[in-house]
């Protein structure tokens, strides 16, 4: 089974495909021949995820899903949150984003944070939502050069290494995307089992 993943971010495609495994094939927008950059104008992860899946569904009339992910820090009242990719500006420069985050946190000892992923699935003309959360903390300086985004400064609960110091396989053991993807896969398995028996 194939599902179009409404993203141009190849890192996200690889993470989701690794999290899902061989149960279904994730098709990126580029692989589907869709050259479009979908805006994320809303104030919540859920609304942005829904916007992306709805746009691609309208274009293709095919089943598809999208996700929006944000990093939320307690000391900054949830920042950068929905603006995570553009925290330091529209250029989506994650070195600058990390610099702004560390600058805003300063020397505060409350470093608790979480990654939150919302997946929006459009399947047979209906929408479904799945959430995955990874609790952790923000360290004081970058460590590691794996992954992408805020990975070098995010230390997941239960680990002594940042996401930036982990291989993709190691990161998936903690990943917010993996948790959301697991719910997506379980739903699809139950959905198709039910519909095939109907």
Secondary structure, DSSP 8 states (H G I E B T S, - for coil): -EEEE----HHHHHHHHHHHTTSSEEEETTTTT--------SSSHHHHHHHHHHHHHHHH-S-EEEEEEEEEETTTTT-EETTGGGTT-TT--HHHHHHHHHHHHTT-S--EEEEEEEEEEEETTEEEEEEEEEEEEE-SS-----SSTTGGGEEETT-SSBGGGS-HHHHHTT-HHHHHHHHHHHHHHHHHHHHHH-
